[in-house]
Amino acid sequence: MAAAERETREPAFLTTREVAELLRVKERKVYDLAAAGEIPHRRVTGKLLFPKDEIAAWISGEAPAPAERPAAERPPVLAGSHDPLLEWAMRESGSGLAALLDGSGDGLDRFMRGEAALAALHIPEDGGFNIETVAARQPADVVLIAFARRTQGLITAPSAGIGGMGDLAGRRVVLRQAGAGARALFDRLGAAAGVADTILVHPTLARTETEAAAAVYAGEADAALGLEAVAQQFRLSFRPLVDEAFDLLIDRHAYFTPPVQALLAFCRTPEFAAKAAAMGGYDVAGHGRVRWLSR
């Protein structure tokens, strides 16, 4: 068989195992590189394939790795952080969007894998919220828009006598799950106040804002980091700590689909603004403002 004929029969794509062998790393590392959009790849029927020519150019530094872009159309799913105002708006707008709300980190991961059309985020950073974290993942064809500014603080029982993070030493505190924006914020504030290792952690993690406040209301914990709106709902005391950005990361194609448009249109109504004011702790004046746009 001629050399030219053999070359035409060589596969144009490499498997994950073949790329791992080429790079001398574990297969898990290759999956991580693909998930972060740091290596050229295609996702076909759920399987990762790596264009041989693009991999060679990437290794040599001749071509940058494209950001991950799911091949299939995104499902009408909103993933990410739980927020009572957003949850209400999804329902009242009749958007038909499904919710997979298990924290900002989980939502961003699902979005990058193409499992959601939107992701609700409030990830604390040194200079603000969300923008640096999203940009570092290099998503393609996305926009980050403002949903609301929210007041985060300590939710406590009225008689707990807790005025700030420094008063949590030796107190029972219910925490959110790892990857949740509220957990990341609590870890930062707790470390700054020097109480991170002195609190008594509730044995069960709260996976939503409501679960965290409910634990305090039931007397199972002395405090939780959460939203002013949820504290008001349970008639608990609240000590404001941070004014944060709560944003929606949206795929550009999904942005113009009926479910997403129904939600965004409803959020521009007087009814939405009135609900935000009634719940407390929200500023929706900047809703819809573009916070970051992918290249």
Buried (B, 14 or more C-beta within 10 A) or exposed (E): EEEEEEEEEEEEBBBBEBBBEBBEEEBEBBBEBBBBBBBBBBBEEEEBBBBBEBBBBBEEEEBEBBBBBBEEEBBBBBBBBBBBBBBBBBEBBEBEBBBBBBBBBBBBBBBBBBBBBBBBBBBBBEEEBBBEBBEEBBBBBBBBBBBBBBBBBBBBBEEBEBEEBEBBBEBBBBBBBEBBBBBBBBBBBBEEBEBBEEBEEBEEBBBBBBBBBBBBBEEBBBBBBBBBBBBBBBEBBBBEBBEBBBBBBBBEEBBEBEBBBBBBEBBEEEEBBEBBEEBBBBBBEEBEEEBBEBE
